[in-house]
Amino acid sequence: MDSKLRAELIREGNTAFNSKDYKKAKELFIKTGYADGLVRLGDYYMYEKRLPLLAYGYYKKAGAAVKVEDIHRRMIGAICQWLGKDKLKPEFAAGLQPAGLKAPGITAIKAGEDGMVAVPVNPDFRKAAMKIAAGVK
């Protein structure tokens, strides 16, 4: 696609976005590979519609690594909330692999500065969860 056509389609996508025609904006932003537009769609679904799984797909397509990582952190935080901190073994909370857990490929996600509890995550489980989150079949 030449730069003139791409610029025209991006303008059309921006107009569609501002007119709240998100379907048309999505099609045009994906067609042109316009990362800023995809991030704006992601922000719309994340903050206005409160649909982080939809936002995730847009952020991923845009290559917005910081926003993707933020959603990963939020997912892990939600899982920790559902499990309850009292149900996690102290070794997990410390980010260590427990002595009895010797399965290959198991890693622990360490608690960040925000105080999130570390939870061991199997890489295959993580990949499957990311596919589900991205809407990939």
Secondary structure, 3 states (H helix, E strand, C coil): CCHHHHHHHHHHHHHHHHCCCHHHHHHHHHHHCCHHHHHHHHHHHHHHCCCHHHHHHHHHHHCCHHHHHHHHHHHHHHHHHHHCHHHCCHHHHCCCCCCCCCCCCCEEECCCCCCCCCEEECHHHHHHHHHHHHCCC
